[in-house]
Amino acid sequence: MSTNAVNSPMALGSAPIGKLLMQYSIPAIIASVATSLYNIVDSIFIGHGVGAMAIAGLAITFPLMNLVIAFCVFISAGGSTICSIFLGQKDYTRAKKVLNNVLTLSIIHSIVFGGLSILFLDEILYFFGATDETIPYAREFMRIILYGTPISYVFIALNNMLRATGYPKKAMATALVTVLVNVILAPIYIFVLKWGIAGAAFATICGQSVGMVLVLKHFYSKSSFVHFGSRKDLKLSMSIVKRIYSIGMSPFLMNVCACIVVIFINNALLETGKNIGDLAVGAFGIVNRTGMLFVMIVFGITQGMQPILGFNYGANQWDRVKHTLKIGLFIGILITTIGVVMAELFPYEISSLFTTDKTLIDISVTGFRISFIFYSAVGGGVIIQNFLQAIGKPKISIFLSLTRQLLFLIPNLLILPHFFGVNGVWLSLSVSDLLAFLVALATLWVLLKKENKHFSSLINS
């Protein structure tokens, strides 16, 4: 196969970085935005079709949803990174083995995590901040999502592998199909069939089922650059599993920390909000889902960067690695800065999309204006953390994934709400964004100095 073939990853080591970043990032951004948008659309349908308390119930599921994603990203992020590095080293046999192991691990993780979560669902939701008013909605939604975890895991993991093995446009198209199915079915299930919040969950699983079929079909085809082998290839290789877990640990811990933090946020809002506590939790759901739209765009950038970084780092092309980082940082910060502008200028209009409840809108407006003050820093932090993951520096990436959540945000949540009430929760988010970004910048500066010396010695030897 020619190294210049459209779907060959070999071009990652020679084509212009800007062109490659557009080629890989734009499909990933479209897919990420589409995914985030259908989460927002689901919330809008639920808010108008079920009610304000259903929005609060949906917000209660965020920690558990983060855990669902965490155990999937554990596999997909590590697997796609390792696969890109192997391709850069022209080790196609091990790249194929990674793909097969990712499929096996996805099935194992989904059955274990999904099964345990279903068994203790009510206890988990109450621990995450559910009240007697919100748990019926949270339980109804999450039960369906958890039964569908095998479908979700296989789709998400293999779609990331699709991008890493040289098919970014196909990965985008597959994600868009899942979104389209969800957006078509959700209003039918909620408004026509009157299935309530369960309708949104069913629509999500239906969309992902279609996506799963498409990615499986691709990787079973021998025309794919990397494809499934025989049944024996599905057997786990401990050396590959260890590397997948090692690199996937950073995004895994980031999602776990996000889960822990949302528990603190929900409890702080319930405690300081008092009689409007449930609606304050719902407001956080609105603010969080909107903020995630911009973060998902940045994640699209990092997904486009990942195969470029992994391939060139594996091929010892350090200048191309640094150039990719510089472009990514600029774009990432620009995207979240646009988020700041939107949140500060149009908080009422955004909040009104989700609900007609005046109290919920008022709380959300305040949340937008305070929590987005330093949101520009989020884009840079995400780029730096994923850069370190992509070049195989999991320990440093893990450290950065913990700084915002554990080192800054939780202490702020324990202190500021006691002085500023619900506004202290919003303030905790913005202060932590800034502090975590400063730590990430300092860490990146130190690492780049070390890597510059390392690659200079390779060239001169």
C-alpha positions as CSV (number, residue, x, y, z in Angstrom):
1,M,0.0,0.0,0.0
2,S,1.4,3.4,-0.9
3,T,2.4,5.6,2.0
4,N,0.7,8.5,0.3
5,A,-2.7,6.8,0.2
6,V,-5.5,8.9,1.6
7,N,-6.3,6.5,4.3
8,S,-2.6,5.6,5.1
9,P,-1.3,7.0,8.3
10,M,2.2,7.3,6.8
11,A,1.4,10.8,5.7
12,L,1.4,11.8,9.4
13,G,5.2,11.9,9.2
14,S,5.6,14.1,6.1
15,A,2.5,16.2,5.2
16,P,2.3,19.8,6.5
17,I,1.2,20.0,10.1
18,G,-1.5,22.6,9.4
19,K,-3.0,20.5,6.7
20,L,-2.9,17.3,8.8
21,L,-4.4,19.0,11.8
22,M,-7.3,20.2,9.6
23,Q,-7.7,16.8,8.1
24,Y,-7.8,15.0,11.4
25,S,-9.3,17.7,13.7
26,I,-12.2,19.0,11.7
27,P,-13.9,15.6,11.4
28,A,-13.2,15.0,15.1
29,I,-14.5,18.4,16.1
30,I,-17.7,17.9,14.1
31,A,-18.2,14.5,15.7
32,S,-17.5,15.9,19.2
33,V,-19.7,18.9,18.7
34,A,-22.5,16.7,17.4
35,T,-22.2,14.5,20.4
36,S,-22.3,17.5,22.8
37,L,-25.1,19.0,20.9
38,Y,-27.3,16.0,21.1
39,N,-26.7,16.0,24.9
40,I,-27.8,19.6,24.9
41,V,-30.8,18.8,22.7
42,D,-31.7,15.9,25.0
43,S,-31.7,18.3,27.9
44,I,-33.8,20.8,26.0
45,F,-36.4,18.1,25.1
46,I,-36.4,16.8,28.7
47,G,-36.7,20.4,30.2
48,H,-39.7,21.2,28.0
49,G,-41.2,17.8,27.7
50,V,-40.9,16.5,31.2
51,G,-40.1,19.6,33.5
52,A,-37.6,21.5,35.5
53,M,-37.2,18.8,38.1
54,A,-36.3,16.3,35.4
55,I,-33.4,18.6,34.4
56,A,-32.3,18.4,38.0
57,G,-32.6,14.6,37.9
58,L,-30.6,14.5,34.7
59,A,-27.9,16.6,36.4
60,I,-27.7,14.1,39.3
61,T,-26.7,11.4,36.7
62,F,-23.6,13.4,35.6
63,P,-21.2,11.8,38.1
64,L,-22.3,8.3,37.1
65,M,-22.2,9.2,33.4
66,N,-18.6,10.5,34.0
67,L,-17.7,7.1,35.5
68,V,-19.3,5.3,32.5
69,I,-17.2,7.4,30.2
70,A,-14.1,7.0,32.4
71,F,-14.0,3.2,32.1
72,C,-14.5,3.5,28.4
73,V,-11.9,6.2,27.8
74,F,-9.5,4.1,30.0
75,I,-9.3,1.7,27.0
76,S,-10.0,3.9,24.0
77,A,-7.5,6.7,24.8
78,G,-4.7,4.4,25.7
79,G,-5.4,2.1,22.8
80,S,-5.6,4.8,20.1
81,T,-2.4,6.4,21.4
82,I,-0.4,3.2,21.4
83,C,-1.7,2.2,18.0
84,S,-0.5,5.6,16.6
85,I,2.9,5.1,18.1
86,F,3.2,1.6,16.7
87,L,2.2,2.8,13.3
88,G,4.8,5.5,13.5
89,Q,7.3,2.8,14.2
90,K,5.9,0.7,11.3
91,D,5.0,-2.1,13.6
92,Y,1.7,-3.1,12.0
93,T,1.5,-6.4,13.7
94,R,1.3,-4.9,17.2
95,A,-1.0,-2.1,15.9
96,K,-3.4,-4.8,14.8
97,K,-3.0,-6.6,18.2
98,V,-3.9,-3.3,20.0
99,L,-7.1,-3.0,18.0
100,N,-8.2,-6.6,18.9
101,N,-7.4,-6.0,22.6
102,V,-9.4,-2.8,22.7
103,L,-12.5,-4.7,21.5
104,T,-12.0,-7.4,24.2
105,L,-11.4,-4.9,27.0
106,S,-14.4,-2.8,25.9
107,I,-16.7,-5.8,26.3
108,I,-15.2,-6.8,29.7
109,H,-15.3,-3.3,31.1
110,S,-18.9,-2.7,30.0
111,I,-20.2,-5.9,31.5
112,V,-18.4,-5.4,34.9
113,F,-19.1,-1.7,35.3
114,G,-22.6,-1.7,33.9
115,G,-23.6,-4.8,35.9
116,L,-22.3,-3.5,39.3
117,S,-23.9,0.0,38.7
118,I,-27.3,-1.5,38.0
119,L,-27.2,-3.6,41.2
120,F,-26.5,-0.5,43.4
121,L,-28.1,2.2,41.3
122,D,-30.3,3.8,43.9
123,E,-27.5,3.9,46.5
124,I,-25.1,5.4,44.0
125,L,-27.6,8.1,42.9
126,Y,-28.4,9.1,46.5
127,F,-24.7,9.3,47.2
128,F,-24.3,11.6,44.2
129,G,-26.9,14.0,45.6
130,A,-30.3,12.7,44.5
131,T,-33.3,13.6,46.6
132,D,-36.7,12.0,46.8
133,E,-37.9,14.5,44.2
134,T,-35.1,13.9,41.7
135,I,-34.3,10.2,42.0
136,P,-37.2,8.9,40.0
137,Y,-36.0,10.8,37.0
138,A,-32.3,9.9,37.5
139,R,-33.1,6.2,38.1
140,E,-35.3,5.9,35.0
141,F,-32.6,7.5,32.8
142,M,-29.6,5.7,34.1
143,R,-31.0,2.2,34.2
144,I,-31.5,2.3,30.4
145,I,-28.0,3.8,29.8
146,L,-26.4,1.2,32.0
147,Y,-28.1,-1.7,30.2
148,G,-26.7,-0.3,27.0
149,T,-23.1,0.0,28.2
150,P,-21.7,-2.8,26.0
151,I,-23.1,-1.0,22.9
152,S,-21.7,2.3,24.1
153,Y,-18.3,1.0,24.9
154,V,-17.7,-0.9,21.7
155,F,-18.9,2.1,19.6
156,I,-16.9,4.8,21.5
157,A,-13.7,2.8,21.7
158,L,-13.7,1.6,18.1
159,N,-14.6,5.0,16.8
160,N,-11.5,6.4,18.4
161,M,-9.5,3.6,16.9
162,L,-11.0,4.4,13.5
163,R,-9.5,7.9,13.8
164,A,-6.2,6.7,15.1
165,T,-5.7,4.3,12.2
166,G,-6.2,6.9,9.4
167,Y,-9.9,7.2,8.9
168,P,-10.9,10.6,10.6
169,K,-13.7,11.3,8.1
170,K,-15.3,7.9,8.6
171,A,-15.1,8.3,12.4
172,M,-16.8,11.7,12.0
173,A,-19.5,10.3,9.7
174,T,-20.2,7.4,12.1
175,A,-20.6,9.8,15.1
176,L,-22.9,12.0,13.1
177,V,-25.1,9.1,12.2
178,T,-25.5,8.3,15.9
179,V,-26.4,11.9,16.6
180,L,-28.9,12.0,13.8
181,V,-30.7,8.8,15.0
182,N,-30.8,10.2,18.5
183,V,-32.1,13.6,17.6
184,I,-34.9,12.1,15.4
185,L,-36.0,9.5,18.0
186,A,-35.7,11.6,21.2
187,P,-38.7,13.9,20.4
188,I,-40.7,11.0,19.2
189,Y,-40.1,9.0,22.3
190,I,-40.6,12.0,24.7
191,F,-43.4,14.0,23.1
192,V,-45.3,11.4,20.9
193,L,-45.0,8.1,22.8
194,K,-44.8,9.9,26.2
195,W,-41.9,7.9,27.5
196,G,-40.6,10.8,29.5
197,I,-36.9,11.0,30.4
198,A,-36.6,7.3,29.5
199,G,-37.3,8.2,25.9
200,A,-34.1,10.3,25.8
201,A,-32.1,7.4,27.2
202,F,-33.6,4.9,24.6
203,A,-32.8,7.3,21.8
204,T,-29.2,7.6,22.9
205,I,-28.7,3.8,23.0
206,C,-30.5,3.4,19.6
207,G,-28.1,5.9,18.0
208,Q,-25.1,4.2,19.5
209,S,-26.3,0.8,18.3
210,V,-26.2,2.1,14.7
211,G,-22.7,3.5,15.3
212,M,-21.5,0.2,16.7
213,V,-22.6,-1.7,13.7
214,L,-20.8,0.7,11.4
215,V,-17.5,0.6,13.2
216,L,-17.5,-3.2,13.5
217,K,-18.2,-3.5,9.8
218,H,-15.2,-1.3,9.0
219,F,-12.7,-3.2,11.2
220,Y,-13.9,-6.6,10.0
221,S,-13.2,-5.5,6.4
222,K,-9.8,-6.6,5.1
223,S,-9.6,-3.3,3.2
224,S,-9.0,-1.4,6.4
225,F,-5.4,-0.4,7.0
226,V,-5.7,-2.1,10.5
227,H,-8.4,-4.7,10.9
228,F,-9.6,-7.5,13.2
229,G,-7.7,-10.8,12.9
230,S,-8.7,-14.3,13.9
231,R,-10.4,-15.2,17.3
232,K,-7.0,-15.9,18.8
233,D,-6.0,-12.2,18.2
234,L,-8.8,-11.2,20.6
235,K,-6.9,-12.9,23.5
236,L,-5.5,-10.2,25.8
237,S,-1.8,-9.5,25.6
238,M,-0.6,-8.5,29.1
239,S,2.1,-6.2,27.7
240,I,-0.3,-4.3,25.5
241,V,-3.0,-4.2,28.2
242,K,-0.4,-2.8,30.6
243,R,0.5,0.0,28.1
244,I,-3.2,0.7,27.4
245,Y,-3.9,1.2,31.1
246,S,-0.8,3.2,31.6
247,I,-1.5,5.8,29.0
248,G,-5.3,5.6,29.5
249,M,-4.9,6.2,33.2
250,S,-4.7,10.0,32.8
251,P,-8.1,10.6,31.0
252,F,-9.5,7.8,33.3
253,L,-8.5,9.7,36.4
254,M,-9.7,12.9,34.9
255,N,-13.2,11.5,34.5
256,V,-13.1,9.9,37.9
257,C,-12.1,13.2,39.5
258,A,-14.8,14.9,37.5
259,C,-17.3,12.4,39.1
260,I,-15.9,13.2,42.6
261,V,-16.1,16.9,42.0
262,V,-19.7,16.8,40.8
263,I,-20.6,15.1,44.0
264,F,-19.1,17.9,46.0
265,I,-20.7,20.5,43.7
266,N,-24.2,18.9,44.0
267,N,-23.9,18.6,47.8
268,A,-22.7,22.2,48.1
269,L,-25.6,23.4,45.9
270,L,-28.1,21.4,47.9
271,E,-26.7,22.7,51.2
272,T,-26.3,26.4,50.3
273,G,-29.3,26.5,48.0
274,K,-31.7,25.2,50.7
275,N,-35.2,25.4,49.4
276,I,-34.0,25.9,45.8
277,G,-31.2,23.3,46.1
278,D,-32.7,20.9,43.5
279,L,-33.1,23.7,41.0
280,A,-29.5,24.9,41.7
281,V,-28.3,21.4,40.8
282,G,-30.4,21.7,37.6
283,A,-28.8,25.1,36.9
284,F,-25.4,23.4,37.2
285,G,-26.6,20.9,34.7
286,I,-27.4,23.6,32.2
287,V,-24.1,25.5,32.8
288,N,-22.1,22.3,32.7
289,R,-23.7,20.9,29.5
290,T,-23.2,24.3,27.8
291,G,-19.5,24.5,28.9
292,M,-18.9,21.0,27.7
293,L,-19.9,22.1,24.2
294,F,-16.7,24.2,24.0
295,V,-14.6,21.6,25.8
296,M,-15.8,19.0,23.3
297,I,-14.6,21.2,20.5
298,V,-11.2,21.3,22.1
299,F,-11.3,17.6,22.6
300,G,-11.9,17.4,18.9
301,I,-8.6,19.3,18.4
302,T,-6.8,16.9,20.7
303,Q,-8.2,13.9,18.9
304,G,-6.9,15.3,15.7
305,M,-3.5,16.1,17.3
306,Q,-3.2,12.6,18.9
307,P,-2.3,10.5,15.8
308,I,0.0,13.3,14.5
309,L,1.8,13.6,17.9
310,G,2.0,9.9,18.5
311,F,3.3,9.0,15.0
312,N,5.9,11.8,14.9
313,Y,7.1,11.2,18.5
314,G,7.4,7.5,17.7
315,A,9.4,8.5,14.5
316,N,11.7,10.9,16.5
317,Q,10.5,14.0,14.6
318,W,10.5,16.3,17.5
319,D,10.1,19.6,15.5
320,R,6.8,18.4,14.1
321,V,5.7,17.4,17.6
322,K,6.4,20.9,18.9
323,H,4.8,22.6,15.9
324,T,1.6,20.6,16.4
325,L,1.5,21.6,20.1
326,K,1.8,25.3,19.3
327,I,-1.0,25.3,16.8
328,G,-3.2,23.2,19.2
329,L,-2.6,25.6,22.1
330,F,-3.6,28.6,20.0
331,I,-6.8,27.1,18.7
332,G,-7.8,25.5,22.1
333,I,-7.5,28.8,24.0
334,L,-9.4,30.6,21.2
335,I,-12.3,28.2,21.4
336,T,-12.8,28.5,25.1
337,T,-12.5,32.3,24.9
338,I,-15.5,32.3,22.5
339,G,-17.2,30.3,25.3
340,V,-16.5,33.2,27.7
341,V,-17.9,35.8,25.3
342,M,-21.1,33.7,24.8
343,A,-21.6,33.0,28.5
344,E,-21.1,36.7,29.6
345,L,-23.2,38.3,26.9
346,F,-26.0,35.8,26.4
347,P,-26.6,33.8,29.6
348,Y,-30.3,34.5,29.7
349,E,-30.9,33.4,26.1
350,I,-28.9,30.2,26.6
351,S,-30.7,29.3,29.9
352,S,-34.1,29.9,28.3
353,L,-33.4,27.2,25.7
354,F,-33.5,24.6,28.4
355,T,-36.5,25.6,30.5
356,T,-39.3,28.2,31.0
357,D,-38.9,28.0,34.8
358,K,-38.0,31.5,35.9
359,T,-36.1,30.5,39.1
360,L,-34.1,27.9,37.2
361,I,-33.2,30.5,34.5
362,D,-32.1,33.1,37.1
363,I,-29.8,30.7,38.9
364,S,-28.3,29.6,35.6
365,V,-27.7,33.1,34.4
366,T,-25.7,33.9,37.6
367,G,-23.8,30.6,37.2
368,F,-22.8,31.4,33.7
369,R,-21.5,34.8,34.5
370,I,-19.3,33.8,37.5
371,S,-18.1,30.3,36.5
372,F,-17.0,31.4,33.0
373,I,-14.7,34.3,34.1
374,F,-11.5,32.3,33.5
375,Y,-12.9,29.7,31.1
376,S,-10.3,30.7,28.4
377,A,-7.7,28.8,30.5
378,V,-9.6,25.5,30.2
379,G,-8.8,25.2,26.5
380,G,-5.1,25.5,27.1
381,G,-5.1,23.1,30.0
382,V,-6.9,20.4,28.0
383,I,-4.5,20.7,25.1
384,I,-1.4,20.4,27.4
385,Q,-2.8,17.4,29.2
386,N,-3.7,15.5,26.1
387,F,-0.4,16.5,24.5
388,L,1.5,14.7,27.3
389,Q,-0.8,11.7,27.0
390,A,-0.2,11.5,23.2
391,I,3.6,11.4,23.5
392,G,3.5,8.7,26.1
393,K,4.0,10.7,29.3
394,P,1.1,9.3,31.4
395,K,2.4,10.1,34.8
396,I,2.8,13.9,34.1
397,S,-0.6,13.9,32.3
398,I,-2.2,12.2,35.4
399,F,-0.7,14.8,37.6
400,L,-2.2,17.6,35.6
401,S,-5.6,15.8,35.4
402,L,-5.6,15.8,39.2
403,T,-4.6,19.4,39.8
404,R,-7.8,21.2,38.8
405,Q,-10.1,18.7,40.4
406,L,-8.4,17.6,43.6
407,L,-5.7,20.2,44.3
408,F,-7.8,23.3,43.6
409,L,-11.5,22.7,43.0
410,I,-12.4,20.5,46.0
411,P,-10.7,22.7,48.5
412,N,-12.4,25.8,47.0
413,L,-15.7,24.0,47.2
414,L,-15.1,23.3,50.9
415,I,-14.4,26.9,51.6
416,L,-16.0,29.5,49.3
417,P,-19.6,28.4,49.5
418,H,-19.5,29.0,53.3
419,F,-18.8,32.7,52.5
420,F,-20.7,33.2,49.3
421,G,-23.4,30.6,49.2
422,V,-24.4,29.2,45.8
423,N,-22.2,31.9,44.2
424,G,-19.3,30.4,46.0
425,V,-19.8,27.2,44.0
426,W,-19.6,29.1,40.7
427,L,-16.6,31.1,41.9
428,S,-14.8,27.8,42.9
429,L,-15.1,26.6,39.3
430,S,-13.6,29.8,37.7
431,V,-10.7,30.1,40.2
432,S,-9.7,26.5,39.8
433,D,-9.7,26.9,36.0
434,L,-7.1,29.6,36.2
435,L,-4.8,28.0,38.8
436,A,-4.8,24.6,37.0
437,F,-3.8,26.3,33.7
438,L,-0.9,28.1,35.4
439,V,0.4,24.8,36.8
440,A,0.0,23.1,33.4
441,L,2.0,25.9,31.7
442,A,4.9,25.6,34.2
443,T,4.9,21.8,33.8
444,L,5.0,22.0,30.0
445,W,7.9,24.5,30.1
446,V,10.0,22.2,32.2
447,L,9.1,19.1,30.1
448,L,9.9,20.8,26.8
449,K,13.4,21.8,28.0
450,K,14.1,18.2,28.9
451,E,12.7,16.8,25.6
452,N,14.7,19.4,23.6
453,K,17.9,18.1,25.2
454,H,16.9,14.4,24.6
455,F,16.1,14.8,20.9
456,S,19.2,17.0,20.4
457,S,21.4,14.2,21.8
458,L,19.7,11.7,19.4
459,I,20.5,13.8,16.4
460,N,24.1,14.4,17.4
461,S,24.8,10.8,18.3
